[in-house]
Structures are given as C-alpha cells and as structure tokens.
Amino acid sequence: MLIVDPNLPSAAALARIVEPDLKPYSPEVSLCADFSTARARLRAAPPELLITALRLREYNGLNLVYLAAGAGLKTRSIVFTDDSDCGMAREVRAAGAFYEVRARLAKALPGYMAANLPPHDRRDVGAFDRRRSGRLGGRRAVDQPLILA
C-alpha cells in the first residue's frame, strides 16, 4: 500500500489505523509526501493499493492514477479530498479510481480492498466505455422527419 499525502503525520495516523484491517490484502505500507517520490515508488514496485490526496502541491493525485493506468498496473486507486465535490468525484471515477472524503477514508478502506472488481476493470484504459460512445442503436423518434400528408 502506498499512501501519498503532503501531511505526513496524517498519512502515518491513517496507516496505523487501517494497517490491521488491510494486512491480509497489502502487507507493506509506504508513505510519501510528494508527487515525484510517489511516481518513483509506483514505477519501482507497484503497490496493491494507492491512496493519494488530490492536492499534492504542484501536481495532483489524479496524475498518479493516470500514470498507473497508462502503465497497465493492476493497482487499486483511491483519491481523497478534505471536502466532498461531486464534479471531482465524477472525474476521479472516470479515471478509474475510487473517490473518498478524508473523514470517511479509514472506515471505507477495507471495503475497497475486499470489493470484487467488475469483469471489465475500470482501470483498463482500453476497455469500451459506453458513456463516451454517444447514442447506441437506431434513430430516436424525434429525429425522424415529419411527414405531413
């Protein structure tokens, strides 16, 4: 498990809280406070779980999710923020990560690790995404020309 948070005392507290619950899934916990260190650790030894703050000074945690997906890593990713933001939640989910608020993160982590992933994993950047394909099927009735007899 890799926890990326500019506030290292907060990241260490999170690791202590969730470590017993996550030990069967992710035996090693690694902490870092900046994007460049996290990117290096992600490439060197892909973790089972990436937990990252959205705001990482000059970059954001979503960049790490994109790097993991682009490299084809099978790393579950969670991006967290201090405040709930529906627009950001949609963007994080579209990138293939889970979105969580810091206050709920410790209680939600075991569920994210134990959950079964769908057959077409969201992290697979090559998977067909129906939401972006436009209208499926034939024409709608309102698209048909109006014929007056």
C-alpha positions in Angstrom: 0.0 0.0 0.0 1.3 3.4 -0.9 -0.2 6.5 0.9 0.6 9.8 -0.7 -0.3 12.9 1.4 1.6 16.2 1.9 0.7 16.0 5.5 2.9 13.1 6.6 1.6 12.9 10.3 -1.9 12.5 8.9 -0.7 9.8 6.5 1.1 8.0 9.3 -2.0 8.1 11.5 -4.1 6.7 8.7 -1.6 3.9 8.1 -1.7 2.9 11.8 -5.5 2.9 11.9 -6.0 0.8 8.8 -3.0 -1.5 8.9 -4.5 -4.3 10.9 -7.6 -4.5 8.6 -5.6 -4.3 5.4 -2.7 -6.7 6.4 -4.3 -9.7 4.5 -4.5 -7.6 1.3 -1.5 -5.4 1.4 1.3 -6.4 3.8 3.6 -3.4 3.4 2.7 0.3 3.9 4.8 3.0 2.4 4.3 6.7 2.9 5.4 9.7 0.8 4.6 13.4 0.8 5.2 14.5 -2.8 4.4 13.5 -6.4 7.9 12.8 -7.6 8.7 10.3 -4.8 5.3 8.6 -5.3 5.8 8.3 -9.0 9.2 6.7 -8.5 7.8 4.2 -5.9 4.9 3.4 -8.2 7.2 2.5 -11.0 9.7 0.6 -8.9 7.3 -1.6 -7.0 3.6 -1.2 -8.0 1.5 -1.4 -4.8 -1.7 -3.3 -4.4 -3.4 -0.1 -3.2 -2.6 3.5 -4.0 -4.2 6.1 -1.6 -3.5 9.6 -2.6 -4.6 13.1 -1.7 -6.0 15.0 -4.6 -3.8 18.1 -3.9 -0.1 17.3 -4.0 1.3 20.8 -4.3 2.5 21.2 -8.0 0.6 18.1 -9.2 -2.5 16.3 -8.1 -3.2 12.7 -7.1 -5.2 12.1 -10.2 -1.9 12.3 -12.2 -0.7 9.2 -10.3 -3.9 7.4 -11.2 -3.4 8.2 -14.8 0.3 7.0 -14.6 -0.8 3.7 -13.1 -3.5 3.1 -15.7 -1.2 4.1 -18.6 1.5 1.7 -17.4 -1.1 -1.1 -17.1 -0.6 -1.6 -13.4 -3.3 -3.5 -11.5 -3.2 -1.1 -8.6 -6.5 -0.1 -6.9 -6.5 3.6 -6.5 -8.3 5.9 -4.1 -8.2 9.7 -4.3 -9.3 11.6 -1.3 -10.1 15.2 -0.5 -11.0 17.2 2.5 -14.4 18.3 1.2 -16.9 16.5 -1.0 -17.0 17.7 -4.6 -19.5 15.9 -7.0 -17.7 17.1 -10.1 -14.3 15.9 -8.9 -15.8 12.6 -7.8 -17.1 12.1 -11.4 -13.6 12.9 -12.8 -11.8 10.6 -10.4 -14.2 7.7 -11.1 -13.9 8.3 -14.9 -10.1 7.9 -14.4 -10.7 4.5 -12.8 -10.2 5.4 -9.1 -12.4 5.5 -6.1 -13.2 8.9 -4.6 -13.5 9.4 -0.8 -13.6 12.2 1.7 -10.7 12.2 4.3 -13.1 11.9 7.2 -14.6 8.6 5.9 -11.4 7.2 4.5 -10.2 5.0 7.4 -13.6 3.2 7.7 -14.0 2.8 3.9 -10.6 1.3 3.0 -11.2 -2.3 4.0 -14.3 -2.3 1.8 -12.4 -1.0 -1.2 -9.8 -3.8 -0.8 -12.3 -6.6 -0.4 -14.7 -5.5 -3.2 -14.8 -7.6 -6.3 -13.8 -5.7 -9.4 -16.1 -5.8 -12.5 -15.2 -8.1 -15.4 -14.1 -5.1 -17.4 -11.9 -3.4 -14.8 -12.3 0.4 -14.7 -8.5 0.7 -14.6 -8.2 -0.8 -18.1 -7.8 2.2 -20.3 -8.5 0.1 -23.4 -11.9 -1.1 -22.2 -15.0 0.1 -24.1 -16.7 2.9 -22.2 -20.4 3.2 -23.2 -20.8 6.6 -21.6 -18.5 8.2 -24.1 -19.8 6.4 -27.2 -22.8 8.6 -27.8 -26.2 7.2 -28.7 -26.4 3.4 -29.2 -28.8 1.8 -31.6 -31.0 3.4 -34.2 -32.6 6.8 -34.5 -34.9 8.3 -32.0 -38.5 9.1 -32.9 -37.9 12.8 -32.6 -35.1 12.5 -35.1 -37.4 11.2 -37.8 -38.5 13.7 -40.5 -42.0 15.0 -40.0 -44.2 14.0 -43.0 -47.4 15.8 -43.4 -50.0 14.0 -45.6 
